[in-house]
Structures are given as structure tokens and as C-alpha cells.
Amino acid sequence: MKTDPPATIRGAQPDDVREILRIYTPFVTDTVVSFEEQAPSLDEMANRIANSHVWLVAEVDAQVVGYAYAAPFRSRPAYRWSAEVSVYLLEGAQGQGLGRQLIESLLEALTTRGLINVF
């Protein structure tokens, strides 16, 4: 399924933190999807982005409507080729193929960085 208009997938930038939190916060406050009980602060989310392997956003009409990231799985050296991945979409942006676009782009970026396991 294609998005209409097509999405642009790009690396997250510091200016995206507010939009990323706008997407993520309802998952924390209104569902059991997240493992968190409180949404992170702007600084905490910016830190997460900075310390991830890859953090991508999907834009439609210049609006961030979803994101996907790969964070280190565990700190032990044996896990250096592994990543924990997640995809989140803005309410109303599901069912348009955005999640698939994000995860495919994320997996491609991880492969080029030499990561081989995703969880």
C-alpha cells in the first residue's frame, strides 16, 4: 500500500524532538504499548535520539507522522551487532504503508552499519 502523498524517510534531526514526543506521548499515557509510565522530557528524548544506532522519521506534507529507531540492545560487547527496534506512527497515519517504509529503511541502514540482529 502506498501513502498519498508519498512519505519522505530521513534521519531525525534535533528539531524533530517535539514532533516525535507528540507521536510517542499518547502511547505512554493512553495505551499499554510502551514500557514507560511517563512520557520522557524533551531533553531525555533528544538524548535517546543522539545515542541510538539509527533514528528515522517519516514526513508527509512536511509533517512528521512517524518514526523508527534502533537502539543498542545491551551494553555487553557480545551484543555490539544487535539492536532493539521500534516503530511509532501518529494516530490516523496507520494503514498507509508508513510503518513498512520506516522499518525497511531502518533495516537497510542497520545492515550498512554491520548490525545483524534486531529485536
C-alpha positions as CSV (number, residue, x, y, z in Angstrom):
1,M,0.0,0.0,0.0
2,K,1.4,3.4,-0.9
3,T,1.0,6.6,1.0
4,D,-0.7,9.5,-0.7
5,P,1.2,11.8,-0.9
6,P,4.4,9.8,-0.7
7,A,6.3,9.9,2.5
8,T,9.9,11.1,2.9
9,I,12.0,9.0,5.1
10,R,15.0,10.8,6.6
11,G,17.3,10.8,9.6
12,A,15.9,12.5,12.7
13,Q,17.2,16.0,13.5
14,P,17.2,17.9,16.8
15,D,14.3,20.0,15.6
16,D,12.2,16.8,15.3
17,V,12.1,16.1,19.1
18,R,8.8,17.9,19.8
19,E,7.1,16.1,16.9
20,I,8.5,12.7,18.0
21,L,7.2,13.3,21.5
22,R,3.8,14.3,20.1
23,I,3.6,10.9,18.4
24,Y,5.0,8.9,21.3
25,T,3.3,10.5,24.3
26,P,-0.2,9.0,23.7
27,F,1.3,5.6,23.5
28,V,2.6,6.1,27.0
29,T,-0.4,7.8,28.5
30,D,-3.3,6.1,26.8
31,T,-2.1,2.5,26.0
32,V,-0.1,-0.3,27.4
33,V,2.1,-0.5,24.3
34,S,5.0,1.4,25.9
35,F,7.0,0.1,28.8
36,E,7.0,3.6,30.3
37,E,4.6,5.1,32.7
38,Q,5.5,8.8,32.0
39,A,6.5,10.3,28.7
40,P,10.1,11.4,28.5
41,S,11.1,15.0,28.6
42,L,12.4,16.9,25.5
43,D,15.9,16.5,26.8
44,E,15.5,12.8,27.5
45,M,14.1,12.2,24.0
46,A,16.9,14.2,22.4
47,N,19.4,12.1,24.4
48,R,17.7,8.9,23.2
49,I,18.0,10.1,19.6
50,A,21.6,11.0,20.0
51,N,22.5,7.7,21.5
52,S,20.7,5.4,19.0
53,H,22.2,3.5,16.2
54,V,19.7,5.0,13.7
55,W,16.6,7.2,14.2
56,L,14.4,7.9,11.2
57,V,11.3,9.9,10.7
58,A,8.6,9.8,8.1
59,E,7.3,13.1,6.7
60,V,4.1,13.7,4.7
61,D,3.5,17.2,3.6
62,A,6.4,18.4,5.7
63,Q,4.8,17.0,8.9
64,V,6.5,14.2,10.9
65,V,3.9,11.4,11.0
66,G,6.0,8.5,12.3
67,Y,9.4,7.4,13.4
68,A,11.5,4.2,13.8
69,Y,14.7,3.7,15.7
70,A,17.3,1.2,16.5
71,A,19.0,1.5,19.9
72,P,21.8,-0.6,21.4
73,F,20.2,-3.9,22.7
74,R,22.5,-4.5,25.6
75,S,25.8,-3.0,26.8
76,R,27.9,-6.2,26.8
77,P,30.4,-6.4,23.9
78,A,28.8,-9.6,22.6
79,Y,25.7,-7.6,21.7
80,R,27.5,-4.9,19.7
81,W,26.0,-6.3,16.5
82,S,22.4,-6.3,17.9
83,A,19.8,-3.6,18.2
84,E,16.4,-3.1,19.7
85,V,14.0,-1.5,17.2
86,S,10.6,0.2,17.4
87,V,8.2,2.0,15.1
88,Y,5.6,4.5,16.1
89,L,3.0,6.3,13.9
90,L,0.8,9.3,14.5
91,E,-2.8,8.4,15.1
92,G,-4.5,8.3,11.7
93,A,-1.3,7.5,9.9
94,Q,-1.6,3.8,10.2
95,G,-2.6,1.5,7.3
96,Q,-0.8,3.6,4.7
97,G,2.4,1.7,4.4
98,L,4.4,4.1,6.5
99,G,5.5,1.6,9.1
100,R,6.7,-0.7,6.4
101,Q,8.7,2.1,4.7
102,L,10.2,3.1,8.0
103,I,11.2,-0.5,9.1
104,E,12.6,-1.3,5.6
105,S,14.7,1.9,5.6
106,L,15.8,1.2,9.2
107,L,16.9,-2.4,8.4
108,E,18.8,-1.2,5.4
109,A,20.6,1.4,7.5
110,L,21.5,-1.1,10.1
111,T,22.8,-3.6,7.6
112,T,25.2,-1.0,6.2
113,R,26.4,-0.4,9.7
114,G,27.1,-4.1,10.2
115,L,24.4,-4.9,12.6
116,I,22.9,-8.3,12.2
117,N,20.4,-8.9,14.9
118,V,17.3,-6.9,15.6
119,F,14.8,-7.4,18.4
